[in-house]
Amino acid sequence: MSSDSVRELVFLRSGRLAWRERAAPRPAEPGDAVVRPFLAGRCDGDTLPIHRPVSRALQAGMALGLVDPIVAAICGKIPFQGPFPIGHECVAQVVAVGSGVRKVRIGQTVVVPWAVSCGTCPRCLAGLTSKCATTTRATLAAYGFGPASGPWGGMVTDLIRVPHADHMLVPVPDGVPPLRVAAASDNLADAWRTVVPPLAGREGAKVLILGGGAKSIGLYAAGLAVAHGAATVHYLDDAPGRRQLAESFGAEARPLAGPVRGAYDIVVEATSQARGLRRALAATAPGGVCTAVGYYLATGTRVPLMRMYATDATLRVGVSHARATLPGLLEFVHRTGFPAERVITLLADWDDAPTAYAARTTKLVLARDPLPTRNGPTP
């Protein structure tokens, strides 16, 4: 491989990924930076096309009106059709900056949010950074989803170009182990929004998490709920290993198939199933908040609106706005030492990405050594 090219991990088809070469990125605009990822987390959602051959089934479902056509706007007319660069969680080092970059410096260790945003449009200023009006051409502007979401490539690569770098790149605080925030680009930030804002002003709140679909998000949510003072945190999942992880954070865990007793002020729906969504809403207390973090692809997903009306419940469904969340999240991790790395079930060598990224495990992180800094030690 020449100095003018880099490797990137490419999804080919279900169960198969490979390294491919592409031209090395450089700052194309004054506000750009180029970063070198040295940790890359696998998002819970990436396992959908990796572990199941869903592309043609989703295409047929859209043609028959059974799958929402918005899927095509995010993932292409044949959703998840390879080849495309994959991955949208990373911690990286800045290796080059454009002439207009003022805040970000070379050598800095940063989190790169999954969605590309400018930081100055009305949506970004309102905290809707994953729906940026400047960068979004269709539905999303994002890394790792394929060309329908923009030309940004994936994060499992030697180098990434990041536009609007002074806004996009969020420094990892000194003293925070980078591995601890390997999922901050997406899954950890997604979990934060499900429990931390709703817990504010709800002293003695009861929290329920239905896990198993968005595997790591549910676990991060359990840990964050306990750490933010929820009086009760119940975590339901049929995987014994994940129940043990939830218990290690201080949650009470039991199988998903068991009954849900009582009502909960805050509910996190992470099964990614329509019946899980209905179950979550049925368990939401009057005035409570239910946040659904999974993919609900079918056009016929039934939501119990009359029940929600009667209980004055709120359902939140939507993409996470990681860039808006990251400052508060990273400050919390820095201040408390929240052990988010506990959720990692496989830490694999960067070079083994084509095999490791397809592993059937709860949370995968790829790792390689960071570059030496000017002062000698690595971050």
N, C-alpha and C positions, 0 to 999 in steps of 0.2 A: 504493500500500500504506500503510495507516494504522499509527500507532505501536502499535496493539493487535494487529497481525498480523505474521507473519514469512514468509519464503520457505523452502521445503524442497524438496530434489530427490526426485522420486517416480519409481519404476520403474513404467512402464505395461505394457509387454510387451517381448518380445525386440527389441532394437535401438532401443527408444524410451523416452526419459526426458523429464521436463518439470519446470519449477518450478511448485509449487502453494502457495497461501497457507494458513496455519493460525493459530490464536490464539497470541499471543506467550506463551511460558512464563514463569512466575514461581515463586519458592520456594513450594512447597505445604506443606512440613514444615519444622520448625526446622533440621534437618540438611541441607537442600537448598542447592544453589548453581545459578546460571544462568551458563553460559559461552558465549562467542562464538568458534566455530571460525574460524581464519584459514588453516589448512592442513588438507586432508583427503586421505588416501591411499585409493586403491581397493584393497580386499583382492583377493587372487588368486581367492578363491571367488566374488566378485561377478560375475566374467566368465561363469560358467556360465549363468545365466539371460539375461544381456545378449546374449551371442553365439550362443546356441542356444535355440530355442523348446521348452523342456523341461517346461513345466508339465503339459500334458495327458499327455505320455509318462510322466512320473513318477507321475501319478495312476493311469493304466492299469497301470503296472508294480506299484504297490502292490495294486491290485485283483486282479491275477493272481498275487500272491505273489512277484514277481520283484524288487521293490524293497523294502527294509526299511521297515516302517511308522513307524519312529522319525522318518523324514523329515517326515511330516505333523505330528508334535509340535513340530518346529523351524520348519517353513516353511509350515504350513497344509495342509488336506485336499487342496487343489490347490496343490502347492508352487510358490512364487515367482509366484503369481497376483497381478498388479497390480490396482489401484494400491497401492503401499506405499512409505513413505520408506526410502531406501537409504543405505548408507555406515556404516562402523563403525571408521574410523581418523581421529583428528584431534589436532591441537595447537590449544589454545584459550586465550583470556584470560577470567579470572573477571570478571563484570560485576555480579553480585549474590549475596548470601549470606543464608541464613536466620538467625534469632536464635540458633540453637544451634550454629552453625559457629564453631569456635575456632582452627583451624590455617590454613585457607585464607583468603587475603585478596584483596580486589578489586584487579584489575590484574595478578595473578600469571599467568604463562604455565605451562600445565599440559598433561599428557597425560591423555586420557580413555580408560580401558580399554574394550574392546569389550563385555565382559560386566558386568552390574550386580551388585554384591556389597555386603554390609554390613560386612565386616571383623571381626565379632565372633562369628558362629556357629561351631560346631565345624568345619565344612568350610572356612570361610575361614581359621580359625586353623591348619588343617592344610595351607594353601597351595592348596586346591581352590576358588579364588575364582570360577571360572566355573561352579561347581555350588553356589552359595550357597543355604543352606536357607531364608534369610529372604526373598530376592527372587524365587526361582524358583517359578513356579506350575505349570509343566509340565516341559519338559526343559531349556530355557535361559531366562535373563533377559538380553536383549541388545539393543543398538542395531542397527537396519538390517536385521533379518530378517523384519519384518512382525509383525502382531498376535499370532501364535502364540507369539512369544518375548517378549511383553509390550508395554506401551503407551509404549515409550521413544522411538519415532521413529527417524530416521536422523541421521547426523552431518554430512551436507552440508546445512546449514541455517544460518539467521542466528543462532539461539540454541538452546541445549539445556538442559533441566533435568537435573541430576545429583543423585540422592539419596545420602545417606551421604557427603557431599562431603569431609569430613575424611579419610575412608578412600579414597574412589574417586579423587580428583584427586591426581596425582603431579607435583610441580613439576619443570619443566625446569631443570637446574642452570645457574647463571650461566656464561656463556661458551660454552654449547653452542648452535650455530645451530639454531633450531627445525626448519628443513628437514631437518637430519640425523636427526631422530627423528620425522619425519612418519608413519612406519609403526610406531612403537613400540606403538600401541594394540593391534596384532594381529600382522602379518606378521613384523616384526623380533623381537618377543618370542617368536613361535612358532619362528623359526629358532634363537634363543638356547637354548631348551630341548632342541633336537635334538642340539646339539654341546657346549655349554659344561659342563653337569653331567656328561655321560658322559666328557668329557676329563679331568675331575679325577681324579688318581691313575692316569692311563693315560699314562705317559711314553712317547714314541715311537709314539703311536697312529697308525694309518692310517685315513683317513676317505674314504668314498665317498658321493657325492651323485648321485642319479638325478633330473635336473631336467626341466622342460618343462611340467608340469601346474600345480603351485603355483610359478609362475614366479619371483616375487621371493623367496619363502621359501628356495628352493634356493640362490639367489645370496647372500642374507644368510648362510645357513649356511656356504657356502664361505668367505666373508670372515671370519666369526667363528672358524671352525675354524683357519684360518691364523693369525689374530691371537692365538689361545689356544695356539699351540705344537704343533699336530698335525705329526707328522713328514712325512706325506704327505696331500695333499688332492686327490682325483680328482673332477672334475665332469663329468658326462655329459649332453649336451643336443644335440638336432639343430638348434637355432637358432644360427647363427654369431655373431650379436650378443651373445647371452647367454654363449656360450663366451668371447668377448673380455672381457666384464665379469668373469667368473670368473677369468680369467687376470690381470686388472688387480688383483685381490686377492691374487694369488700362488698360485692353484690351478692344477693341470694339467688342461686341458680337452680333451675329444674328443667325437665324435658319440655319441649314445645308442645307435645301432645297432651300435656296435663291441663287441667281446668284453670281458668283465670277467675280468681275470686276478688270481688270488690271493684272499686273504680279508682282510676289513677289520674293525677293532675297532669302528668306529662307522659306521653306514650311515643315510643319510637318503633316504627314499622320497618323492619329490616329483613323480612322474609322474601321480599320481591314477588309476592303472590297476591292475587286479588282477594283470596279468602283470608289471607293474613291482614290485608288492609281492612276488611270488614270486621275482623276479630279485634283489631286494634281500636277501631272507632267504637265498637261495642264496649270496650273496657275504659274508654275515656270519660272521666268524671265531668259533671256539669261545670262549664266554664273552662274545661281543660283544653290542652293543645296536643294534637297528634301530628307528628312529622313523618312522612313516608320518604324513604331514601332509595327505594329500589326502582327497577324498570317495570312499568306496567304497560305493556305493549298493545294489549288487546283494545279494540274499540268498544267492547261490551263490558268493561270493568264497571261493576255496579257499586255505587256509593250510597250508603243509607242516609240520604239527605233528611228525611223526616225525623229520624232518630237524632241527627245532629241538631236539627232545629229545636227539638224538644229539650235537648241537654245543653244547648248553647255552646257546642263544641266547635273548635277550630281545627281544620285540616290544612296542613302546609305540605305542598308537593312542588318540587322544582329543583333546578340545579343549584349546587352550592356556589356561593360567591367567596371563594377562598381568599382572593387578594384583600377583600374588605375585612375578613376574619383574622388574617395572619398576625397583624400587630398585637392584638389582644391575646391570641393563642400563644404566641412565642413568649410574650411577657409572662404569662401564667406559667408556662413550662420552666422558664428561667427562674422565676421566683419560688416555685414549689418543688421543682425536680420531678414533676409528674412523669412516671416511668412508661411512657408510651411504647418504648421499644419492647416491652414485655409481650406485646401482641404478635411480634414477628415470630413466625413458626419455621421459617427457612431463610437463612442468610447464606446466599450463594455467591460464588466468584463471578465477577463481571464477564469474564471470557466464556463462562458456561451458560450465558443467557439463553441461547436457543433451546437448550434442554430445560434449564431451571424455570424459565418463564411459563412453561407448560405444566409445571408440577401441580398436583392436586393437594394444595395446602392452604391454610387460612390466610396467611400474610407472608408474601415473598418480598425480600429486599435483595437486590444485587449490589455488590460492593467491590470497589477497587481502591487502591491507595490514592489519597489526594496528592497534589503536587506540593513540593516543599515551598514554604513561604519565604519571603525575604529575610525574616528573622530566624529562619532555621527550622523550628518545629512545624509540624503539619497541624491543621485545624482538627 
